[in-house]
Amino acid sequence: MSARILIALGVAGAVAFGSGMIVWVLVQPGATTETSTGTSGSDAAQREHRERFFGGDPDGDVHGGQEMKPRW
C-alpha cells in the first residue's frame, strides 16, 4: 500500500475513535435520570434491602472489637 492510503486510514481511524469517545462521554451509557415525582416501587424495595443489609445490630457492642489476625 502507498503511504497516502496508510495515513488516510490512520487519520480516519483516529477521527472515528475520537468521535466515538465523545459520544460515549456525553451519553453516559447506563446512566439513569432521576424523576422529581418521587421514588418508584423498585427504588423503595432497593432502599429497604440496603437498609436491612447494611443496618447491622444497633444494640451490639462495637467498642473494643476483636483483634485481627493475618491469614498466612
N, C-alpha and C positions, 0 to 999 in steps of 0.2 A: 504494500500500500504506500501511497505517497504521504509525505509529511503533512500536506494540507488536509487530507482526509482524517488523519490521526488527530491533528489539532482541532479540527471541526468537531469530531466525535467527543473529544475531551471537554471542549467548551460546552457542547450540548448536554453532556452528562452532568457537568458541574451546575449548569443552569437548572436542569431538571431536578437534581438533588436539592439545590438551594430553594427552589420554589416549593418542593415537597416539604421541606423542613419549615418553611414559613407558614404554609397551610396547616401543618401539624401543630405548630405552636399557637396559632390563632384559634384553631378549632378546639384544641384540647380534647382528644377523644376520650370518652368515658366520663367526662365531667357532667355533673348534673346541675340543673338550675333549681334554685330554691323558690318556692312559691310563697307569697305573702298571705295565703289563705289558711295557713296553719300546717299541722303535720298530718300526714295520711295515716291510714291504719298500719301499714307496714313500718313506717317510721316509729310509731308508738311501740310496736312489737319489738323492733330492734333496740329501742331505748330500754325497754323493760328487760330484755335479755342481757344487755350490757350491765344494767344495774344489778341484776342477780349474779352475773359472773364476777364483776369487779367489786361488788359490795363488801364482801368479807364479813367477819363476825364483829359487830360493833361492841360486844361485851368481852371480847378476848383481850388478854393481857399481852401487849406487844412490847412492853418495856423490858429491857434486858436481852431479849431474843435468845437465839441459840448460836453457839459457836459454829462457824462454817469450817468444815474440814475439806481439804482438797482431795479429789479422787485421782490418785496417781496410778 
